[in-house]
C-alpha cells in the first residue's frame, strides 16, 4: 500500500532553531576569547589585543563590574553608540534594555562574574514610530582584572534590522548562562604544568626562576667575653662563665 504523503516536500520551520544560531561576529569574539584562555578558567583583561578581533571591533566592548548585578562600559564599538545615539562609555549595560528586562540582565551578570560563566542573549527591540523591527544577539565572556579578580567581561552585540530613531532598547527573548567550572572540575582541579625551560620567558611570562638553596661551610667566629666589673654585686662568681658574649662573623 503506497503512502500518499511520500512525495510531499518536508517543511521545517526555522523558528525552532533561532535560539541556537549565532552571528559570525559573535563566533569570532568567542573563538578569540577561548584562544586567550590557554587552558585557564578565565583569561586576563591585559591579554586582550584589539588586533585579534579587528573584524568585530565595531560590535565589541569591555565591561567593568561596579556593583552586584551592575557593569559599565569601559570601551565600546561604534555600533553600540549608534544604537543609543550617544557615547556609551561609562554607561551601564542595562542602558540597552527596557525596565522589565533589566532584572534578567543583572541576574546574568552576577553569574558571569561570580561563577564565572558565559552568557548569551537573544534580544528583540522595542517598536514604535520611527523604530522598525530589530533583533539582536549579545554575548558576555568573563575576564580577570590586573588584581586577579573576575570583574571584567569581553562582550559583543550584533543587531539585525534598521536602527531608525534612537535610542533603541531591547527586551530579552532568551538568555543562556553556561558555567565555566563544572562539578567535575571542582572535584579535581587541574593545576598548571611546571615549565620545562627555566629561562624561557614564553613559558613563564616575566617571572624569574627561583633561586636554589646552597649550603655553605661554617664560618670561623671570634668571640669576646663581656664580664661585669669585680665590684658589681650581681656579677658572676669566680669560675663561672660570663653571661654576655658577642659573636663576630669571621668575614
N, CA, C and O of each residue as an XYZ file, in Angstrom:
1004
protein
N       0.853     -1.191      0.000
C       0.000      0.000      0.000
C       0.877      1.226      0.000
O       1.758      1.353      0.850
N       0.663      2.116     -0.917
C       1.501      3.305     -1.056
C       1.039      4.398     -0.127
O      -0.134      4.484      0.238
N       1.985      5.226      0.243
C       1.701      6.357      1.116
C       1.525      7.589      0.267
O       2.413      7.959     -0.502
N       0.367      8.230      0.407
C       0.070      9.392     -0.427
C       0.965     10.579     -0.090
O       1.080     11.518     -0.878
N       1.608     10.536      1.098
C       2.394     11.692      1.520
C       3.891     11.512      1.248
O       4.699     12.366      1.610
N       4.263     10.366      0.591
C       5.691     10.109      0.466
C       6.392     11.062     -0.474
O       7.611     11.213     -0.397
N       5.661     11.706     -1.357
C       6.287     12.649     -2.286
C       6.069     14.095     -1.872
O       6.497     15.006     -2.580
N       5.424     14.322     -0.761
C       5.210     15.694     -0.317
C       6.508     16.257      0.231
O       7.239     15.534      0.907
N       6.825     17.518     -0.032
C       8.082     18.117      0.454
C       8.063     18.249      1.972
O       7.021     18.497      2.579
N       9.256     18.076      2.578
C       9.398     18.221      4.009
C       9.596     19.691      4.338
O      10.508     20.334      3.819
N       8.746     20.214      5.194
C       8.805     21.630      5.573
C       9.247     21.711      7.026
O       8.596     21.167      7.918
N      10.366     22.401      7.252
C      10.890     22.577      8.601
C      10.902     24.056      8.932
O      11.443     24.861      8.173
N      10.313     24.414     10.051
C      10.283     25.810     10.467
C      11.630     26.181     11.089
O      12.114     25.507     11.998
N      12.217     27.249     10.591
C      13.484     27.719     11.150
C      13.285     28.440     12.477
O      14.259     28.716     13.176
N      12.064     28.746     12.830
C      11.805     29.444     14.081
C      12.312     28.635     15.268
O      12.775     29.205     16.256
N      12.227     27.290     15.175
C      12.673     26.446     16.281
C      14.182     26.485     16.474
O      14.685     26.105     17.531
N      14.910     26.944     15.453
C      16.360     26.928     15.524
C      16.970     28.311     15.760
O      18.192     28.444     15.815
N      16.165     29.298     15.894
C      16.668     30.657     16.025
C      17.521     30.807     17.274
O      18.540     31.498     17.262
N      17.090     30.145     18.370
C      17.817     30.293     19.622
C      19.205     29.706     19.582
O      20.078     30.143     20.332
N      19.439     28.709     18.712
C      20.745     28.056     18.660
C      21.677     28.685     17.629
O      22.860     28.344     17.587
N      21.178     29.585     16.805
C      22.001     30.216     15.787
C      22.803     31.350     16.412
O      22.354     31.979     17.370
N      23.994     31.610     15.868
C      24.842     32.670     16.385
C      25.476     33.411     15.237
O      25.958     32.800     14.283
N      25.476     34.730     15.325
C      26.040     35.559     14.273
C      27.541     35.306     14.162
O      28.205     35.110     15.180
N      28.092     35.305     12.938
C      29.530     35.046     12.771
C      30.418     36.002     13.564
O      31.499     35.612     14.004
N      29.982     37.243     13.753
C      30.794     38.198     14.521
C      30.918     37.766     15.971
O      31.992     37.879     16.563
N      29.832     37.271     16.549
C      29.891     36.758     17.913
C      30.783     35.527     17.992
O      31.523     35.353     18.960
N      30.713     34.684     16.986
C      31.561     33.491     16.958
C      33.040     33.866     16.907
O      33.880     33.192     17.503
N      33.352     34.946     16.192
C      34.739     35.409     16.113
C      35.245     35.842     17.485
O      36.352     35.482     17.886
N      34.428     36.619     18.208
C      34.829     37.096     19.533
C      34.948     35.932     20.511
O      35.882     35.888     21.311
N      34.017     34.999     20.453
C      34.064     33.864     21.370
C      35.282     32.979     21.089
O      35.928     32.498     22.020
N      35.594     32.768     19.817
C      36.762     31.954     19.473
C      38.053     32.625     19.935
O      38.980     31.953     20.388
N      38.110     33.945     19.821
C      39.297     34.669     20.284
C      39.444     34.546     21.801
O      40.548     34.338     22.303
N      38.336     34.673     22.529
C      38.361     34.539     23.993
C      38.795     33.131     24.398
O      39.575     32.972     25.336
N      38.303     32.121     23.707
C      38.697     30.750     24.001
C      40.204     30.560     23.774
O      40.864     29.856     24.539
N      40.737     31.183     22.733
C      42.167     31.059     22.462
C      42.989     31.731     23.558
O      44.081     31.268     23.888
N      42.472     32.813     24.118
C      43.181     33.510     25.192
C      43.245     32.683     26.470
O      44.158     32.867     27.276
N      42.312     31.793     26.666
C      42.270     31.021     27.909
C      43.506     30.140     28.071
O      44.054     30.049     29.170
N      43.945     29.506     27.020
C      45.137     28.660     27.047
C      45.108     27.680     28.217
O      46.101     27.523     28.928
N      43.983     27.031     28.408
C      43.852     26.052     29.479
C      43.441     26.646     30.811
O      43.154     25.904     31.751
N      43.404     27.978     30.917
C      42.985     28.622     32.156
C      41.464     28.726     32.196
O      40.796     28.615     31.168
N      40.928     28.938     33.389
C      39.484     29.098     33.510
C      39.031     30.402     32.878
O      38.058     30.422     32.123
N      39.728     31.496     33.180
C      39.353     32.820     32.685
C      40.622     33.540     32.233
O      41.602     33.560     32.978
N      40.634     34.131     31.036
C      41.803     34.910     30.609
C      41.837     36.271     31.298
O      40.873     36.677     31.947
N      42.960     36.967     31.147
C      43.123     38.271     31.767
C      42.699     39.380     30.808
O      42.782     39.233     29.589
N      42.245     40.489     31.383
C      41.905     41.658     30.568
C      43.137     42.146     29.807
O      43.027     42.585     28.662
N      44.309     42.071     30.440
C      45.528     42.551     29.793
C      45.904     41.717     28.576
O      46.694     42.166     27.745
N      45.350     40.504     28.456
C      45.659     39.643     27.310
C      44.904     40.066     26.057
O      45.282     39.676     24.952
N      43.856     40.847     26.205
C      43.001     41.202     25.064
C      43.707     42.235     24.197
O      44.045     43.323     24.661
N      43.923     41.888     22.951
C      44.540     42.778     21.972
C      43.502     43.078     20.892
O      43.020     42.155     20.234
N      43.147     44.354     20.694
C      42.125     44.681     19.683
C      42.429     44.126     18.301
O      41.514     43.871     17.519
N      43.706     43.939     17.996
C      44.056     43.420     16.670
C      43.586     41.985     16.479
O      43.442     41.522     15.347
N      43.346     41.278     17.583
C      42.877     39.908     17.480
C      41.428     39.793     17.058
O      40.998     38.738     16.594
N      40.656     40.886     17.218
C      39.232     40.879     16.831
C      38.930     42.111     15.979
O      37.883     42.740     16.129
N      39.858     42.446     15.087
C      39.712     43.675     14.310
C      38.433     43.698     13.481
O      37.875     44.766     13.230
N      37.967     42.528     13.055
C      36.745     42.497     12.245
C      35.479     42.638     13.081
O      34.389     42.816     12.537
N      35.620     42.559     14.389
C      34.449     42.642     15.259
C      34.492     43.863     16.167
O      33.634     44.006     17.037
N      35.475     44.749     15.986
C      35.642     45.875     16.905
C      34.420     46.792     16.946
O      34.117     47.377     17.986
N      33.734     46.917     15.843
C      32.560     47.795     15.803
C      31.473     47.324     16.756
O      30.677     48.131     17.237
N      31.434     46.026     17.032
C      30.388     45.449     17.867
C      30.883     45.005     19.241
O      30.080     44.618     20.090
N      32.188     45.055     19.467
C      32.765     44.524     20.706
C      32.825     45.602     21.784
O      32.726     46.796     21.502
N      32.991     45.146     23.033
C      33.088     46.074     24.155
C      33.738     45.377     25.346
O      33.845     44.151     25.384
N      34.168     46.180     26.313
C      34.724     45.700     27.572
C      33.875     46.270     28.707
O      33.619     47.473     28.758
N      33.439     45.390     29.622
C      32.656     45.805     30.776
C      33.502     45.758     32.041
O      34.434     44.962     32.157
N      33.157     46.625     32.982
C      33.762     46.623     34.309
C      32.649     46.475     35.350
O      31.673     47.226     35.342
N      32.806     45.519     36.221
C      31.818     45.322     37.291
C      31.964     46.440     38.314
O      33.067     46.697     38.796
N      30.864     47.106     38.649
C      30.915     48.218     39.597
C      30.081     47.949     40.841
O      30.221     48.651     41.842
N      29.222     46.950     40.790
C      28.379     46.587     41.933
C      27.717     45.260     41.595
O      27.717     44.854     40.432
N      27.149     44.571     42.593
C      26.445     43.319     42.277
C      25.344     43.545     41.234
O      24.449     44.368     41.423
N      25.432     42.804     40.145
C      24.429     42.921     39.085
C      24.566     44.148     38.210
O      23.672     44.433     37.413
N      25.666     44.885     38.337
C      25.854     46.097     37.547
C      27.253     46.120     36.938
O      28.236     45.764     37.588
N      27.321     46.545     35.687
C      28.601     46.680     34.991
C      28.482     47.833     34.006
O      27.433     48.046     33.398
N      29.578     48.574     33.861
C      29.578     49.714     32.944
C      30.552     49.477     31.801
O      31.455     48.646     31.892
N      30.347     50.228     30.724
C      31.226     50.119     29.561
C      32.522     50.884     29.811
O      32.505     52.073     30.130
N      33.635     50.189     29.663
C      34.936     50.857     29.666
C      35.369     51.194     28.243
O      35.953     52.248     27.994
N      35.079     50.293     27.322
C      35.332     50.504     25.894
C      34.139     49.965     25.131
O      33.515     48.994     25.558
N      33.817     50.587     24.005
C      32.679     50.118     23.216
C      32.869     50.507     21.760
O      33.393     51.578     21.455
N      32.432     49.615     20.851
C      32.499     49.881     19.423
C      31.432     50.862     18.971
O      30.484     51.146     19.702
N      31.596     51.371     17.771
C      30.712     52.410     17.250
C      29.280     51.933     17.076
O      28.353     52.739     17.162
N      29.076     50.645     16.833
C      27.710     50.160     16.641
C      26.868     50.363     17.897
O      25.673     50.645     17.802
N      27.472     50.225     19.054
C      26.729     50.438     20.290
C      26.370     51.911     20.468
O      25.282     52.234     20.944
N      27.284     52.804     20.087
C      26.963     54.230     20.124
C      25.813     54.556     19.177
O      24.948     55.373     19.492
N      25.814     53.902     18.007
C      24.752     54.150     17.027
C      23.391     53.694     17.557
O      22.377     54.338     17.290
N      23.363     52.591     18.305
C      22.095     52.077     18.803
C      21.456     53.011     19.842
O      20.235     53.164     19.885
N      22.286     53.620     20.660
C      21.743     54.541     21.665
C      21.758     55.994     21.204
O      21.126     56.853     21.818
N      22.478     56.264     20.127
C      22.539     57.635     19.635
C      23.405     58.528     20.500
O      23.208     59.743     20.517
N      24.364     57.954     21.223
C      25.242     58.723     22.116
C      26.451     57.871     22.472
O      26.486     56.673     22.192
N      27.443     58.505     23.095
C      28.621     57.793     23.576
C      28.221     56.938     24.778
O      27.670     57.449     25.753
N      28.501     55.636     24.705
C      28.056     54.724     25.767
C      29.138     54.442     26.798
O      28.851     53.832     27.828
N      30.368     54.865     26.554
C      31.436     54.594     27.506
C      31.121     55.231     28.861
O      30.808     56.419     28.942
N      31.209     54.431     29.913
C      30.871     54.886     31.249
C      29.423     54.615     31.646
O      29.061     54.760     32.814
N      28.596     54.224     30.683
C      27.192     53.940     30.972
C      27.022     52.469     31.373
O      27.847     51.634     31.001
N      25.975     52.145     32.119
C      25.745     50.739     32.484
C      25.222     49.929     31.310
O      24.590     50.473     30.405
N      25.486     48.636     31.326
C      24.988     47.748     30.276
C      23.473     47.779     30.191
O      22.913     47.661     29.101
N      22.805     47.935     31.319
C      21.338     47.930     31.340
C      20.728     49.108     30.586
O      19.513     49.142     30.389
N      21.548     50.081     30.155
C      21.025     51.194     29.359
C      20.438     50.719     28.041
O      19.618     51.410     27.436
N      20.860     49.528     27.592
C      20.364     48.991     26.330
C      19.069     48.195     26.494
O      18.570     47.630     25.521
N      18.521     48.142     27.697
C      17.371     47.273     27.944
C      16.193     48.037     28.532
O      16.346     49.080     29.169
N      15.022     47.480     28.294
C      13.801     48.049     28.861
C      13.782     47.794     30.370
O      14.469     46.892     30.850
N      13.007     48.574     31.120
C      12.956     48.359     32.573
C      12.583     46.928     32.963
O      13.109     46.401     33.943
N      11.681     46.293     32.208
C      11.271     44.925     32.545
C      12.383     43.905     32.317
O      12.393     42.850     32.951
N      13.311     44.207     31.422
C      14.371     43.248     31.079
C      15.617     43.419     31.934
O      16.482     42.543     31.934
N      15.728     44.506     32.649
C      16.980     44.801     33.359
C      17.264     43.817     34.485
O      18.428     43.544     34.778
N      16.241     43.285     35.114
C      16.462     42.301     36.170
C      17.105     41.044     35.620
O      18.007     40.484     36.243
N      16.652     40.590     34.455
C      17.253     39.407     33.827
C      18.713     39.649     33.487
O      19.552     38.765     33.663
N      19.017     40.840     33.001
C      20.395     41.164     32.647
C      21.273     41.203     33.896
O      22.394     40.694     33.884
N      20.768     41.805     34.972
C      21.535     41.879     36.214
C      21.807     40.492     36.782
O      22.909     40.217     37.256
N      20.801     39.618     36.735
C      20.994     38.250     37.232
C      22.056     37.523     36.412
O      22.897     36.816     36.966
N      22.016     37.699     35.093
C      23.001     37.044     34.234
C      24.405     37.584     34.499
O      25.375     36.827     34.473
N      24.516     38.883     34.751
C      25.815     39.477     35.049
C      26.421     38.873     36.313
O      27.628     38.637     36.369
N      25.597     38.622     37.321
C      26.106     38.033     38.557
C      26.677     36.641     38.303
O      27.702     36.270     38.874
N      26.013     35.881     37.448
C      26.542     34.561     37.102
C      27.878     34.683     36.368
O      28.809     33.923     36.634
N      27.966     35.641     35.444
C      29.184     35.817     34.662
C      30.376     36.097     35.563
O      31.452     35.533     35.363
N      30.194     36.967     36.558
C      31.318     37.371     37.408
C      31.532     36.448     38.598
O      32.672     36.261     39.025
N      30.483     35.873     39.138
C      30.607     35.104     40.370
C      30.996     33.647     40.132
O      31.799     33.100     40.888
N      30.444     33.000     39.091
C      30.667     31.551     38.980
C      32.085     31.163     38.547
O      32.636     30.285     39.210
N      32.716     31.688     37.558
C      32.237     32.555     36.485
C      31.523     31.749     35.399
O      31.522     30.518     35.415
N      30.910     32.483     34.444
C      30.120     31.840     33.394
C      30.093     32.731     32.159
O      30.414     33.917     32.225
N      29.711     32.147     31.048
C      29.427     32.925     29.841
C      27.920     33.080     29.713
O      27.162     32.251     30.217
N      27.486     34.138     29.039
C      26.051     34.399     28.891
C      25.749     34.802     27.452
O      26.476     35.589     26.844
N      24.664     34.247     26.921
C      24.222     34.569     25.567
C      22.772     35.016     25.609
O      21.942     34.415     26.292
N      22.478     36.072     24.874
C      21.141     36.653     24.863
C      20.603     36.714     23.444
O      21.331     37.026     22.501
N      19.318     36.411     23.304
C      18.551     36.717     22.106
C      17.643     37.893     22.468
O      16.877     37.812     23.428
N      17.727     38.995     21.697
C      17.049     40.231     22.057
C      16.083     40.686     20.962
O      16.296     40.435     19.776
N      15.021     41.359     21.390
C      14.045     41.947     20.471
C      13.871     43.411     20.868
O      13.595     43.716     22.029
N      14.032     44.316     19.897
C      13.965     45.743     20.185
C      12.523     46.217     20.323
O      11.613     45.672     19.699
N      12.333     47.235     21.148
C      11.032     47.893     21.243
C      10.685     48.522     19.887
O      11.559     49.001     19.164
N       9.400     48.507     19.566
C       8.952     49.104     18.309
C       7.996     50.262     18.595
O       7.147     50.200     19.484
N       8.173     51.319     17.804
C       7.277     52.475     17.887
C       7.480     53.296     16.620
O       8.148     52.842     15.691
N       6.919     54.485     16.573
C       7.068     55.326     15.384
C       8.540     55.656     15.159
O       9.209     56.191     16.042
N       9.024     55.337     13.995
C      10.424     55.585     13.661
C      11.375     54.530     14.180
O      12.587     54.639     13.993
N      10.837     53.501     14.836
C      11.669     52.425     15.364
C      11.167     51.101     14.799
O      10.308     50.453     15.397
N      11.703     50.699     13.647
C      11.223     49.476     12.985
C      11.674     48.218     13.739
O      12.408     48.284     14.724
N      11.208     47.079     13.239
C      11.548     45.795     13.857
C      13.058     45.583     13.834
O      13.730     45.884     12.847
N      13.571     45.060     14.937
C      15.008     44.808     15.053
C      15.234     43.683     16.048
O      14.574     43.617     17.085
N      16.164     42.806     15.730
C      16.589     41.751     16.640
C      18.083     41.886     16.889
O      18.791     42.532     16.116
N      18.556     41.285     17.957
C      19.980     41.389     18.288
C      20.431     40.153     19.050
O      19.625     39.433     19.641
N      21.733     39.928     19.021
C      22.370     38.867     19.801
C      23.480     39.490     20.629
O      24.176     40.398     20.174
N      23.636     38.997     21.838
C      24.620     39.534     22.773
C      25.338     38.379     23.453
O      24.717     37.380     23.819
N      26.658     38.521     23.623
C      27.432     37.523     24.344
C      28.314     38.230     25.360
O      28.859     39.298     25.080
N      28.455     37.636     26.545
C      29.299     38.163     27.617
C      30.260     37.064     28.061
O      29.844     35.944     28.356
N      31.553     37.398     28.104
C      32.595     36.425     28.431
C      33.489     37.015     29.527
O      34.023     38.110     29.346
N      33.667     36.327     30.651
C      34.378     36.904     31.794
C      35.883     37.056     31.562
O      36.507     36.295     30.822
N      36.440     38.078     32.230
C      37.877     38.340     32.202
C      38.347     38.672     33.617
O      37.563     39.124     34.452
N      39.638     38.443     33.877
C      40.240     38.843     35.148
C      40.851     40.240     35.009
O      41.401     40.591     33.965
N      40.744     41.021     36.076
C      41.388     42.327     36.103
C      42.859     42.155     36.452
O      43.324     41.034     36.659
N      43.595     43.269     36.519
C      45.005     43.217     36.902
C      45.177     42.745     38.338
O      46.256     42.279     38.703
N      44.134     42.856     39.163
C      44.189     42.416     40.551
C      43.903     40.925     40.703
O      44.056     40.366     41.788
N      43.486     40.282     39.605
C      43.229     38.851     39.647
C      41.796     38.465     39.913
O      41.479     37.276     39.909
N      40.902     39.435     40.148
C      39.505     39.113     40.381
C      38.745     39.143     39.059
O      39.135     39.849     38.129
N      37.661     38.376     38.979
C      36.843     38.347     37.754
C      35.869     39.522     37.819
O      34.751     39.390     38.319
N      36.306     40.661     37.311
C      35.497     41.881     37.363
C      35.463     42.604     36.023
O      35.069     43.768     35.955
N      35.871     41.926     34.967
C      35.801     42.469     33.617
C      35.106     41.447     32.729
O      35.030     40.266     33.069
N      34.605     41.901     31.602
C      33.958     40.997     30.656
C      34.169     41.509     29.240
O      34.076     42.708     28.975
N      34.452     40.589     28.345
C      34.516     40.886     26.917
C      33.150     40.564     26.334
O      32.614     39.481     26.572
N      32.585     41.488     25.576
C      31.247     41.278     25.031
C      31.147     41.663     23.576
O      32.043     42.292     23.014
N      30.042     41.274     22.980
C      29.769     41.606     21.585
C      28.257     41.690     21.401
O      27.515     40.829     21.872
N      27.816     42.728     20.715
C      26.391     42.947     20.450
C      26.201     43.192     18.960
O      26.771     44.129     18.401
N      25.400     42.347     18.319
C      25.130     42.452     16.886
C      23.627     42.555     16.686
O      22.868     41.746     17.219
N      23.200     43.545     15.922
C      21.770     43.725     15.664
C      21.455     43.498     14.189
O      22.314     43.667     13.324
N      20.232     43.119     13.922
C      19.751     42.879     12.564
C      18.501     43.728     12.340
O      17.509     43.580     13.053
N      18.554     44.609     11.356
C      17.430     45.492     11.085
C      17.871     46.945     11.124
O      18.963     47.270     11.589
N      16.999     47.809     10.625
C      17.307     49.239     10.587
C      17.238     49.837     11.988
O      16.320     49.544     12.755
N      18.212     50.673     12.311
C      18.231     51.281     13.639
C      17.089     52.276     13.798
O      16.374     52.241     14.799
N      16.913     53.151     12.834
C      15.834     54.129     12.923
C      16.109     55.164     14.006
O      17.251     55.564     14.236
N      15.036     55.586     14.661
C      15.156     56.624     15.689
C      15.754     56.042     16.963
O      15.368     54.967     17.421
N      16.680     56.761     17.506
C      17.361     56.293     18.727
C      16.811     57.038     19.950
O      16.215     58.107     19.812
N      17.012     56.473     21.143
C      17.758     55.249     21.455
C      16.933     53.993     21.215
O      15.708     54.015     21.329
N      17.614     52.887     20.878
C      16.961     51.602     20.729
C      17.266     50.753     21.956
O      18.423     50.588     22.340
N      16.212     50.219     22.566
C      16.371     49.370     23.748
C      15.681     48.033     23.494
O      14.794     47.925     22.648
N      16.108     47.015     24.246
C      15.730     45.648     23.931
C      15.044     44.958     25.104
O      15.276     45.266     26.273
N      14.183     44.007     24.731
C      13.648     43.023     25.669
C      14.421     41.723     25.463
O      14.957     41.472     24.384
N      14.471     40.909     26.502
C      15.193     39.640     26.435
C      14.227     38.547     25.998
O      13.271     38.232     26.707
N      14.485     37.967     24.817
C      13.674     36.851     24.336
C      14.181     35.537     24.903
O      13.394     34.631     25.176
N      15.498     35.426     25.082
C      16.099     34.200     25.603
C      17.463     34.530     26.171
O      18.182     35.362     25.618
N      17.825     33.893     27.259
C      19.158     34.039     27.837
C      19.656     32.664     28.258
O      18.909     31.872     28.833
N      20.911     32.390     27.971
C      21.525     31.112     28.327
C      22.834     31.387     29.051
O      23.736     32.017     28.500
N      22.935     30.912     30.288
C      24.134     31.085     31.097
C      24.833     29.732     31.214
O      24.214     28.740     31.599
N      26.123     29.695     30.880
C      26.886     28.452     30.902
C      28.058     28.585     31.865
O      29.010     29.303     31.559
N      28.024     27.914     33.027
C      29.160     27.977     33.963
C      30.426     27.411     33.315
O      30.372     26.422     32.584
N      31.549     28.043     33.589
C      32.819     27.576     33.045
C      33.401     26.440     33.858
O      34.142     25.608     33.335
N      33.066     26.406     35.139
C      33.621     25.403     36.031
C      32.546     24.383     36.346
O      31.563     24.706     37.013
N      32.720     23.145     35.872
C      31.747     22.088     36.111
C      32.013     21.433     37.450
O      33.045     21.684     38.073
N      31.101     20.604     37.894
C      31.270     19.915     39.163
C      32.483     18.991     39.127
O      33.182     18.849     40.130
N      32.735     18.372     37.998
C      33.902     17.502     37.911
C      35.189     18.307     38.018
O      36.176     17.834     38.581
N      35.178     19.533     37.473
C      36.356     20.389     37.593
C      36.602     20.770     39.049
O      37.748     20.840     39.493
N      35.513     21.017     39.795
C      35.650     21.386     41.190
C      36.195     20.227     42.012
O      36.940     20.442     42.968
N      35.832     19.003     41.647
C      36.292     17.851     42.407
C      37.760     17.558     42.144
O      38.477     17.108     43.038
N      38.206     17.810     40.927
C      39.603     17.522     40.581
C      40.167     18.683     39.773
O      40.250     18.603     38.548
N      40.555     19.757     40.448
C      41.083     20.925     39.731
C      42.352     20.585     38.981
O      43.160     19.778     39.441
N      42.524     21.198     37.832
C      43.696     20.959     37.002
C      44.729     22.018     37.323
O      44.487     23.209     37.128
N      45.878     21.591     37.812
C      46.946     22.513     38.142
C      47.786     22.767     36.898
O      47.981     21.856     36.093
N      48.290     23.992     36.723
C      49.145     24.256     35.567
C      50.427     23.456     35.644
O      50.990     23.276     36.724
N      50.889     22.977     34.502
C      52.105     22.190     34.458
C      53.316     23.094     34.652
O      53.354     24.197     34.107
N      54.314     22.642     35.426
C      55.509     23.463     35.602
C      56.273     23.605     34.301
O      56.245     22.730     33.437
N      56.949     24.720     34.189
C      57.723     24.981     32.980
C      58.900     24.025     32.895
O      59.560     23.748     33.896
N      59.157     23.525     31.699
C      60.287     22.639     31.484
C      61.561     23.419     31.168
O      62.661     22.873     31.259
N      61.420     24.675     30.801
C      62.570     25.503     30.469
C      62.631     26.655     31.437
O      61.788     27.550     31.380
N      63.600     26.660     32.322
C      63.642     27.641     33.385
C      63.807     29.052     32.861
O      63.223     29.982     33.416
N      64.578     29.238     31.817
C      64.880     30.572     31.343
C      64.003     30.999     30.174
O      64.329     31.963     29.482
N      62.899     30.300     29.941
C      62.025     30.631     28.817
C      60.972     31.622     29.258
O      60.111     31.286     30.071
N      61.024     32.854     28.733
C      60.007     33.841     29.065
C      58.658     33.442     28.489
O      57.620     33.768     29.065
N      58.659     32.733     27.351
C      57.393     32.307     26.772
C      56.684     31.346     27.688
O      55.454     31.330     27.739
N      57.449     30.530     28.427
C      56.830     29.548     29.310
C      56.447     30.140     30.644
O      55.452     29.719     31.235
N      57.214     31.120     31.147
C      56.984     31.626     32.489
C      56.506     33.058     32.533
O      56.345     33.609     33.622
N      56.270     33.689     31.385
C      55.901     35.084     31.425
C      57.106     35.911     31.824
O      58.192     35.740     31.271
N      56.915     36.819     32.794
C      58.010     37.668     33.244
C      58.561     37.219     34.581
O      59.333     37.952     35.199
N      58.191     36.038     35.047
C      58.705     35.551     36.321
C      60.117     35.029     36.153
O      60.488     34.539     35.086
N      60.908     35.139     37.222
C      62.270     34.650     37.199
C      62.329     33.296     37.875
O      61.539     33.019     38.777
N      63.281     32.425     37.440
C      63.397     31.118     38.094
C      63.784     31.281     39.548
O      64.564     32.169     39.891
N      63.240     30.427     40.409
C      63.515     30.517     41.833
C      64.960     30.158     42.112
O      65.501     29.217     41.532
N      65.593     30.929     43.023
C      66.982     30.661     43.382
C      67.071     29.393     44.211
O      66.236     29.147     45.081
N      68.102     28.581     43.932
C      68.266     27.332     44.654
C      69.033     27.560     45.947
O      69.931     28.400     45.996
N      68.684     26.816     46.996
C      69.360     26.931     48.283
C      70.668     26.147     48.233
O      70.690     24.983     47.832
N      71.745     26.789     48.642
C      73.045     26.149     48.667
C      73.599     26.203     50.088
O      73.592     27.259     50.721
N      74.075     25.074     50.584
C      74.640     25.013     51.928
C      76.109     25.437     51.891
O      76.905     24.876     51.138
N      76.466     26.446     52.722
C      77.834     26.933     52.795
C      78.523     26.344     54.012
O      77.863     26.066     55.013
N      79.858     26.143     53.952
C      80.575     25.639     55.133
C      80.530     26.649     56.257
O      80.456     27.848     55.990
N      80.571     26.210     57.508
C      80.514     27.132     58.640
C      81.707     28.069     58.655
O      82.829     27.676     58.337
N      81.450     29.304     59.026
C      82.488     30.320     59.039
C      83.115     30.409     60.431
O      82.477     30.133     61.447
N      84.396     30.809     60.436
C      85.077     30.991     61.722
C      84.500     32.186     62.440
O      84.205     33.204     61.813
N      84.336     32.082     63.717
C      83.772     33.171     64.504
C      84.753     33.558     65.588
O      85.509     32.723     66.086
N      84.738     34.796     65.942
C      85.572     35.321     67.018
C      84.666     35.758     68.145
O      83.686     36.466     67.915
N      84.976     35.348     69.350
C      84.128     35.679     70.483
C      84.848     36.596     71.436
O      86.054     36.465     71.645
N      84.132     37.504     72.004
C      84.655     38.415     73.012
C      83.749     38.373     74.213
O      82.546     38.610     74.101
N      84.322     38.071     75.374
C      83.510     37.989     76.592
C      83.392     39.351     77.238
O      84.345     40.125     77.324
N      82.160     39.608     77.696
C      81.909     40.825     78.456
C      81.628     40.412     79.892
O      80.521     39.988     80.222
N      82.657     40.542     80.753
C      82.499     40.153     82.151
C      82.283     41.395     82.984
O      83.067     42.339     82.893
N      81.252     41.418     83.785
C      80.966     42.614     84.583
C      82.135     42.915     85.501
O      82.904     42.016     85.840
N      82.278     44.169     85.907
C      83.351     44.547     86.841
C      83.268     43.734     88.116
O      82.212     43.220     88.485
N      84.454     43.629     88.804
C      84.519     42.797     90.013
C      83.667     43.352     91.137
O      83.184     42.606     91.988
N      83.482     44.682     91.139
C      82.708     45.264     92.235
C      81.211     45.221     92.012
O      80.452     45.690     92.860
N      80.762     44.663     90.879
C      79.324     44.595     90.610
C      78.703     43.521     91.493
O      79.182     42.387     91.528
N      77.654     43.872     92.195
C      77.053     42.970     93.174
C      76.544     41.695     92.534
O      76.724     40.599     93.066
N      75.901     41.853     91.378
C      75.284     40.682     90.761
C      76.182     40.040     89.724
O      75.709     39.246     88.910
N      77.487     40.369     89.733
C      78.391     39.822     88.738
C      78.614     38.351     88.967
O      78.239     37.834     90.019
N      79.215     37.650     88.011
C      79.427     36.213     88.118
C      80.462     35.902     89.187
O      81.388     36.680     89.416
N      80.299     34.778     89.825
C      81.269     34.323     90.810
C      82.491     33.791     90.104
O      82.469     33.494     88.910
N      83.582     33.676     90.887
C      84.834     33.200     90.321
C      84.628     31.788     89.754
O      84.052     30.916     90.405
N      85.103     31.597     88.550
C      84.976     30.290     87.911
C      83.714     30.130     87.086
O      83.595     29.148     86.355
N      82.741     31.075     87.173
C      81.518     30.974     86.367
C      81.753     31.513     84.959
O      82.624     32.356     84.743
N      80.972     31.019     84.012
C      81.049     31.510     82.640
C      80.388     32.878     82.554
O      79.402     33.128     83.248
N      80.912     33.771     81.715
C      80.278     35.099     81.554
C      78.880     34.946     80.974
O      78.593     33.994     80.248
N      78.012     35.903     81.308
C      76.637     35.777     80.838
C      76.348     36.621     79.617
O      75.212     36.580     79.144
N      77.277     37.380     79.069
C      77.120     38.070     77.789
C      78.264     37.671     76.886
O      79.411     37.614     77.329
N      77.980     37.400     75.659
C      79.017     37.023     74.695
C      78.682     37.630     73.336
O      77.566     37.476     72.840
N      79.626     38.303     72.752
C      79.473     38.893     71.414
C      80.085     37.964     70.402
O      81.238     37.556     70.543
N      79.338     37.628     69.397
C      79.811     36.738     68.337
C      80.018     37.550     67.075
O      79.096     38.219     66.607
N      81.218     37.499     66.522
C      81.548     38.269     65.314
C      81.762     37.313     64.134
O      82.369     36.251     64.277
N      81.267     37.702     63.012
C      81.473     36.923     61.798
C      82.918     37.054     61.347
O      83.446     38.162     61.261
N      83.562     35.924     61.056
C      84.959     35.955     60.654
C      85.206     36.711     59.360
O      86.330     37.143     59.105
N      84.125     36.887     58.498
C      84.282     37.617     57.257
C      84.183     39.113     57.453
O      84.296     39.870     56.489
